Amino acid sequence: MPDRVVRDFPLFPLGIVALPSELVPLHVFEERYKAMMDACLREDGEFGIVWLADDGLHEVGCACEIAEVVERLEDGRMNIVARGTRPFRIVAREERLPYPAGTVELLADREEAADAEALALARRCYAELVEQATDRRPDADELAAMGAYEMAATIDFGLEVKQGLLGLRSENARLRLLTRLLRAALKRLELVERARVRARSNGKVRLT
């Protein structure tokens, strides 16, 4: 599937990274962003969350739809929940609209054969991590519907990692990276649990 160019695409620079399928709560209070959200609601359109990092605005962001308007206040401020839909790359900034916008390229993955083994391994590692962290194993049907983005969207890996996942144009590559991240997180949990056991035992191994 070729990439598609869209003009006049609303852009919302923030100190966060959103992933496709991720639910992102937003408090919208600046006039320009209130106008942006009003336009998106009126036209049933999308806007793009782009990470505004210390070193500047990243080129690759995540298009989002407004999943829910939780609260709309009298002065126009609103609390919404956005849902990530697909990655994009900023081609050019535009200044003619009352809110930040640009010409963007909606990014498609390159065509490749799906790696069923990589997907199964990532799902196993994800299920194990969720179970260790929450004592709840993901439902089998829920897990079967999850790809790399869906799994990563539920774990706080940090902004750099999420941006890296967003920039990959291969699902197989995302799954391999995600598996490495999940295994590292599992090791950290194991180390934390060992430290807790040692702390409870005052550094001594209890045999009874």
Stockholm file with secondary structure:
# STOCKHOLM 1.0

chainA/1-208         MPDRVVRDFPLFPLGIVALPSELVPLHVFEERYKAMMDACLREDGEFGIVWLADDGLHEVGCACEIAEVVERLEDGRMNIVARGTRPFRIVAREERLPYPAGTVELLADREEAADAEALALARRCYAELVEQATDRRPDADELAAMGAYEMAATIDFGLEVKQGLLGLRSENARLRLLTRLLRAALKRLELVERARVRARSNGKVRLT
#=GR chainA/1-208 SS CCCEEEEEEEEEEESSCCCTTCEEEEEECSHHHHHHHHHHHHHTCCEEEEEEETTEECSEEEEEEEEEEEEECTTSCEEEEEEEEEEEEEEEEECSSSSCEEEEEECCCCCCCCCHHHHHHHHHHHHHHHHHHHSCCCCHHHHHTCCHHHHHTTSCCCHHHHHHHHHCCCHHHHHHHHHHHHHHHHHHHHHHHHHHHHHHTTTCCCCC
#=GC SS_cons         CCCEEEEEEEEEEESSCCCTTCEEEEEECSHHHHHHHHHHHHHTCCEEEEEEETTEECSEEEEEEEEEEEEECTTSCEEEEEEEEEEEEEEEEECSSSSCEEEEEECCCCCCCCCHHHHHHHHHHHHHHHHHHHSCCCCHHHHHTCCHHHHHTTSCCCHHHHHHHHHCCCHHHHHHHHHHHHHHHHHHHHHHHHHHHHHHTTTCCCCC
//
